[in-house]
Amino acid sequence: MPDEAQTPPGSLLQLIDNLATFHREHEKYYAQAPLRQAAELQARSRALKALADRWSDVEAGERTSAVAFAGADDLNAPGLVAESGILFMEGEGEPAELGRLRREVGVLAEETEQGGAWLTRAMEEAWEIAGSLAAHPALADLLGERHRIIANDWQSAGLQALVARLLRRGLDLLARVDFSPEALRADLRGERQAPAYLYSASELFDRAADLMAESATLVHENERRWRVFRARVRLLRSA
């Protein structure tokens, strides 16, 4: 049976048991959600690359139909319409699906930034609580595990802040492109700047997706540490 003189008081054990239980469950979600978001972001990036590939080589055409909803043969990338829904039409401006892509990336940037800021604040407090546990020898051998959990989460928070920056800069680059068929054809006849902006934006999105996956890996790495730490806390509470 643990020495009571070395064991944290019951109120503190109850607190850290609560944290170990519910934060572990919270992290189960954040070990998976960024992977799904990263896959969706990569799909958006592929769409931008497909358009950039098309516009790097194709010769600018002319409007081929007086019907506003006719597809623009020269501007649509092969296979992309079915995959992403992005369809350039003769009498329209920016495709609605491309506008939605940009809005969704903007929402993702906002949510990621907010999540990273919240996690940073939470780890500040967790760091102080973990430091106070050093006064209790019954937990001394697990303090490395607890601080590693905090370090991983803190690093994840920093990655989330960087992801938000990358996404917003990618959106800034896309904002420099006029996606109306008329403007795109003028660009294709001139300096072809649109493909360059799309390639760069997609590269920023790709890096953001990589960092989102890295963030999920850091959080997932905490699973065993939480389990071991909580088991010790519950043992001490039962004693």
Buried (B, 14 or more C-beta within 10 A) or exposed (E): EBEEEEBBEEEBBEBBBEBBBEBBEEBBEBBEBBBEBBEBBBBBBBBBBBBBBBBBEBEBEEEEEEEEEBBBEBBBBEEBBEEBBBBBBBEBBBBEBBEBBBEEBEEBBEEBBEBBBEBBEBBEEBBEBBEEBEEBEBBEEBBEBBBEBBBBBBBBBBBBBBBBBBBBBBBEBBEEBBBBBEBBBBBBEEEBEBBBBBBBBBBBBBBBBBBBBBBBBBBBBBBEBBEBBBEBBBEBBEE
